[in-house]
């Protein structure tokens, strides 16, 4: 058996994961300039917070940690 575990999936930045997510527009109340609204996306992810390990030529990668929700918000301008 291996002495150290090796991650089998490369780490991906949060921005990259949210780029392919389904976004939904949500409006929650009226403000001084009208309805407050923004676009939101939510993904279930496994954080890469374990100890770092080198994967061949890919550099340092972290072992998978616990599952968590990744929430993205895109606010309307103004």
Buried (B, 14 or more C-beta within 10 A) or exposed (E): EEEEEEBEEEBEEEEEBBEEEEBEEEEEEEEEEEEBBBEBBBBEBEEBEBEEEEBEEEEEBBBBEEEEEBEBEEEEEE
